[in-house]
Amino acid sequence: MGEIVEKARAAIRRVEALGDAASAIFTEFSPARILQAAAEAEALVAAADRPLPLAGMLVSVKDLYDEAGQRTTAASLLLKDREPATEDCPVVARIKAAGAVPFGRTSMSEFAYSGVGINPHYGTPSNVFEEGGIPGGSTSGGGVTVGLGLCDIALGTDTGGSIRIPSAINGLYGYKPSQDKVPLDGVHPLAASFDTCGPLATDFATMLAAYQVVSGGDAPGVEAPAGSLRLAVPENAFTNELDEWSRGHFEAAKARLVEAGHELVPLDLGFLHEALPLNRILVSAEAHELYKDHLDTLVSVGDPRVLTRIRFRETLSDDEVAEAWAARIEVIARTAEALSGFDAMVAPTLQIRPPSIAEALADFDRINAAMLRNTSLLNLADACAMSMPTHGTGSGRPGALMIGGAKGHDEHVLSVGARLDRDLNGAG
């Protein structure tokens, strides 16, 4: 038995030790399938004429990605009996070619339509810091698999924050790329104009390696820039109305960035905050178009919180939706212009401290909106961004810093992330 197969076997034992709790993390978990994939990865790595970038890494797969022979259900009862996929989607094919082992299909907010991570069909896992605390959505199961050390990487998607939010809540690194960087083929959509694919991982280097594989790149890494960076600190968006926990972590991070020699420059992004309602309109419009023929069925088998968000489109006129699309084009251009001249933007990933599952169920609309607020602004702007943990306030669980840039500036944002990770967390 090789090392990769033994690593997979040990991780399977850890999942089995979770008992019933595993059903809230995975929609499908087959030890036999995983061990077969591990054996194939073992053979691939042994036969390779060069080191493979993800050799032997265990990668959980969000239940939106097509895997040959598996049903892609989006953690919904509506899709539980659909035909299995006939082939791996490009992202899954790429991680397998890089030597990784797909490790189960992870649960999520139904249809990926929530930043909280609640799922009434499979159950909702706790985050890794607090029993009964929300895991963050929509990549809830994925974030927990990495946070618990079951996997090295999780494949997630991010339409309004669904990679960065669970990363922030579970103390992980997560990257939401520019939309055209990672193929969406074979990935079940929520809102095709906003959806992106990316990784969650326990450290920056692993996150970067996973991103470079799924984006089809072959670079061994990015070079952290030397010297002082010019970092935009938003005003009137992202940093307004933070709770004490989020503000405390952000102020501590800013102080350490100044100590490291960086220039922090206030930047008024109030226009982005004012444009926030566009997210709700446009994502609902695209989701409604996708599920409009299934709304009656979803009344009986769907998550009512998700169905309400889909049906919001029915309160809007076609003219209102068209105006929102036009307004988004202006937001994208204004954001790119505002961020030009900066190395990156820094902001808190989360507006509020992650609440309990019980609190989120009792006040879902308000809490879901709060969890999504900061991250979704960059989806609206068609930007790229990562989230990374920050420490140093002495308040227990880490905070989370979001590093963002305009569409297409992925490599630069990642290089800044490498530098700030070193300055804040001593990495590298």
Disulfide bonds with the S-S distance in Angstrom:
none
